[in-house]
Amino acid sequence: MASFPSLLESISDLSRTHIDTLLSRAKHFKDNPQLSPLHATPKPIIATSFLENSTRTKHSFAVAIRRLGGLYLDFNAETSSLKKGESLEETFLTLFYQGINLCVYRSSVSHQLSQFRSNLPIKLINGGDGVNEHPTQALLDLFTLQELVPHLMGTTLSIFGDIIHSRVAHSLMKLLPQFGISIILSGPTEYLPNELELPAGVKICKDRNEAILQSDFLYLLRIQKERHAGKPNDHFLNYLEKYGVSLELLKNLNKTIPVLHPGPANIGTELDGKLIRSSLYKGYLQVENSIPMRMAIIEAMLLNNDQNIGKIDGEQF
Ligand code: NCD
């Protein structure tokens, strides 16, 4: 197997073998909570650097790092020299030469980490970049789906809501079809991608109820207002009735199937309070599963033996 990449920006950075290994390692960590496999001395130090708000992703990385036996450092970009005009590359090189082994980075700029593809200043995991991708969320979602239904081949998952601004949806569209899961996209027309540009295994169904009827799992998204770049986004009257999912709707359609959500959930918009408190809602299972999956991802990257990190590539004297 090709060694695990030192930059995880997109699901496309991983081979099927990498993904299968992560899934089984995550299961091993979940089944054996006493494991703390990073015995190296000095202990690896892993930083998170989040330039956008986060509750789940950042804390789940922090917990995963501690559970692995690594040291966690919360790099506060707001009070760093990034605010004094320092480039991201200089910042990452500084972290690397301070002995930080890996950095999880989140920002509102799509594809920002691509610039480091040929010369990595530090090992990097994308914790969500603009509207582009959120690969670790999609991986923990796949891990959760596999736990719910061990044979995923031939199943269908419908993603509802603000698809075009969802980095989670973009990563799911690259990941799930590799496992034989078909994806249906449904939501307000303004939030749906161009049908002609959809990857294999993904289709659009504008009729929400029809999409639910064809599904084995539902995946709900909030309206991601901060990514709308000034476009009006509060013009949806009765969003829940028209585009959201309530427990009553699922009962009426006789489709009491698992409902996933990456969080944060907006109760009263994309789902109702009864659904989020029902056993159909798997958002808390996703949160729980985020720890073993992120442990698996961090461990794989730390152990990949890549010697080409932090190289200073200018003229040598
Ligand atoms: C998502 C994100 O930040 O992209 N949340 C998450 O990481 N769990 C989804 C969102 O912001 O709506």
Residues whose N, C-alpha, C, O or C-beta is under 5 A from the ligand:
A	BS01	NCD	R56 T57 G128 H134 R167 R222 P262 G263 P264
